[in-house]
Protein backbone atom coordinates (compact mmCIF):
# COMPACT_ATOMS: atom_id res chain seq x y z
CA UNK A 1 0.00 0.00 0.00
CA UNK A 2 1.37 3.37 -0.99
CA UNK A 3 0.85 6.63 0.87
CA UNK A 4 1.75 9.90 -0.76
CA UNK A 5 4.23 12.54 0.45
CA UNK A 6 4.36 11.37 4.07
CA UNK A 7 8.09 10.82 4.69
CA UNK A 8 9.20 12.79 7.78
CA UNK A 9 12.76 12.99 6.44
CA UNK A 10 12.35 14.11 2.81
CA UNK A 11 8.60 14.41 2.17
CA UNK A 12 8.69 11.54 -0.32
CA UNK A 13 6.32 8.65 -0.99
CA UNK A 14 5.95 6.03 1.75
CA UNK A 15 4.81 2.46 1.22
CA UNK A 16 3.69 -0.03 3.85
CA UNK A 17 5.10 -3.54 3.88
CA UNK A 18 5.90 -6.43 6.18
CA UNK A 19 8.58 -9.03 6.66
CA UNK A 20 9.47 -11.76 9.13
CA UNK A 21 9.86 -9.23 11.97
CA UNK A 22 6.60 -7.31 11.45
CA UNK A 23 5.15 -4.34 9.61
CA UNK A 24 7.12 -1.28 8.56
CA UNK A 25 6.93 1.76 6.31
CA UNK A 26 9.70 2.80 3.93
CA UNK A 27 10.29 5.85 1.74
CA UNK A 28 10.82 5.22 -1.96
CA UNK A 29 13.04 8.28 -2.40
CA UNK A 30 15.43 8.35 0.59
CA UNK A 31 15.03 4.86 2.10
CA UNK A 32 13.80 6.06 5.51
CA UNK A 33 12.36 3.06 7.41
CA UNK A 34 10.16 2.96 10.50
CA UNK A 35 8.78 -0.10 12.30
CA UNK A 36 5.04 -0.02 12.96
CA UNK A 37 3.39 -1.36 16.11
CA UNK A 38 -0.23 -0.71 15.11
CA UNK A 39 -0.69 -1.32 11.38
CA UNK A 40 -4.50 -0.98 11.42
CA UNK A 41 -4.41 2.72 12.33
CA UNK A 42 -1.88 3.45 9.59
CA UNK A 43 -3.92 1.55 6.98
CA UNK A 44 -7.11 3.43 7.88
CA UNK A 45 -5.35 6.79 7.61
CA UNK A 46 -3.85 5.87 4.22
CA UNK A 47 -7.25 4.74 2.89
CA UNK A 48 -8.85 8.03 3.95
CA UNK A 49 -6.11 10.02 2.18
CA UNK A 50 -6.50 7.93 -0.99
CA UNK A 51 -10.28 8.46 -0.95
CA UNK A 52 -9.74 12.23 -0.75
CA UNK A 53 -7.43 12.12 -3.78
CA UNK A 54 -9.90 10.06 -5.83
CA UNK A 55 -12.87 12.30 -5.02
CA UNK A 56 -11.05 15.48 -6.12
Buried (B, 14 or more C-beta within 10 A) or exposed (E): EEBEEBBEEEEBBBBBEEEEEEBBBBBEEEEBEBEBEEBEEBBEEBEEBBEEEEEE
